[in-house]
Amino acid sequence: MANTIEISINNLRNHPKNIRKSYNGISELAASIKENGILQNLTVVPDPDNEGMYLVVIGNRRLQAAKKAGLETVPCVITDMEESDQALTMLTENMQRKDLTLIEESSGFQMCLEDFGIDVGTLASKTGFSKTTVRHRLNIAKLDRGILKDKMDDPEFQLTITDLALLEKVRDVEKRNSILDEAGDSRDL
């Protein structure tokens, strides 16, 4: 059993490889933390670039809320994990929360595959997705993120997973990006 220790918020930072780029509901979580404290420890690893500092593997959203709540320290479990295990743990933890964007999911899969050599089968078994779904997400990661984000943010466009799966049939990624960019709505795909 790992020991829990209190670590100064000033010695913690969000993990730079965390796939989650936006943290929603921080005000509500901060209010809960003020009322009840932090109910689940953060999991951290020593920052290899800064002595005495730690990177948050699990609990990045809680860290943001704790800062907003004015806490000076938070309960943490320090663990020793390979960087590939850190990435896979963050991906799995965030996937279980079900509020990642499609872009964050696909970027996370791509990072695990390209940066750490984690294969499709391992990604599928660790995240609970099928190998087919993992492959679809990896194909989504090949699309231009700016174009994809614009279409996903457009309430008139209604881009679905099915639309993106159909778009995968176009082998040339540049052509896929062009089709997506020029589409007035998802029926144009």
N, C-alpha and C positions, 0 to 999 in steps of 0.2 A: 504494500500500500504506500503510495507516494505521500510525502509530507506536504501540507499546505502551509505556505508562508505569506505574510503580508509584504507586498512590494509597493514602493512609492510609484504613483502614477507617472511621475517624471522619469522613471526608469523603464517605462514600457512604451512600446510603439506598435502601431498596427503593422502586421506582417506585409512586407512589400510584394509578396507573391500571392496575397489573398485575392481570390477571384472576385469577391464582392467589392464593388467600387462605390456603392451607395448604401447608406445606413438609414433605413426608414424607422419611424416610430421612436426616435431617440428621446424626445421629450416625455413620452408616456413611460418609457423604460426608466428614465432618470427619476421621474416621480415615484415609481415603484421602488427603486433603489433607495431613495430618501426615506420612504416609509418602512421598507422591509429589509434593507441591506441587499448585498449581492448573495443570491441563493445558490449559485453554481460557480465554483472556482474557475478562473481563467487557466488555460494551459499555455505555458510559455516555454521558449527555448532561449538559451543565451544568444545574444546578438554577436555574430562572429566578427563584426566590424567595430563594435563599441563595447569595451570592457565595462562590466557593471550594468549593462543595458540588456533588455529582453525583448524578443519579438513574440507577439501574441499569435498562437496557432489556433486556439479555440477561445472565443470570447471577444473578438474585435468590436462587435456592436456593444457589448457590455462595457468595454473600456471607454468608448465614446460617451455612453450614458453616465458612467461613473464620473467622468470629467465634468459633464454638465451638472451632475448632482452635487459637485463640490467635494467629492471624496479625495483624500490625500493618499490612501493606500487601498489596494484591493487584494483579495485572497487569490493566490496563484499556486499552481503545481508546476514546478520546473521539471522539464523532461529533456532527455537527450534523444533526438530524432534526426535521422538523415534528412537532407533537404527534400528529397523525393517523397519521403514519408510525410513530411510537413505539408507539402503541396496536396498530396492525396487525402490527408486528414482534413485539410481545410475545404477541399472540394466536397468530400463526403458529408462533412458537417453542414455545409451550406446547402447542399442538395436536399438534405433531410428537412430543412426549414421551408422548402417549397416556394420561396419568394425571390429566387434568383431570376434575373432576366435571361432570356434566351441567349443574348450576347455573352453574359457572364458565364453561363453554363458552357457554351461552346468554346469560349476562351480558356476556361479551366481545363476542359478535356484536351485542348490543343497544347496547353502548357505542359500538362502531365505527359503527353505523348512525345512532344518534341524536346522539351528540356530535360526530362528525366527518363525517357525511354519506357514508360509504363505502357504496356500493350493494351489493346482494345478489350481483351478478355478480362484482364485485371480491373480495368476501369469499370467494366460492366458489373463484375461481381462485387466490387467495393461500393458502388453507388446504387446498385439495385436496378439499373437500367439494362435493357437488353443490348446485345452487341450491335444490333441494327440501329437502335436509338443512338448509341455512342457514335456509330459511323455517320449518322445523319447530323449530329451535333458537330462532328469534325468537319463535315462538308459545309456547314453553316459558318464555321470559323474561317473558311477560305474566302468568304464574301467580304467586300469592302465594309468595314464596321460603320463608317460614317453614313453610307447609303442605307445600310440595314437599319441603323438606329433611326434615321429620318423617317423611313417607312413604318417602323414599329411605333414611333411616337405620333404618327399622323392618324388621328381618330377616324378619318374618312377612308383610310387605306385598308384596314382589316386584314393584315397579313397573318396567315396561319401556318402551322407546322406542315400541313398538307401542301400549301402553296410552295413552301421551301423545298419539300421533298420532290415536287414536280420540277422545280427549277434545277435540282441536282441532275436531272436527265441531260441537261446541257453540259457537255464535258468540259468545254473551255470556260475557265473561271472568269476571265475578262468579259466574255460574252454574257455569262450569268449576271455579272455586275451591271453590264449595260442594259440588259433586259429589266433588271430590278429597278435601276435608276430611271428608265424611261417609262415604266408602268404608271398609268394614272390611277389604277386601283388593282386589287389582286386578280381581277378577271383578265387583266392584260398579261399575266405571267404565263 
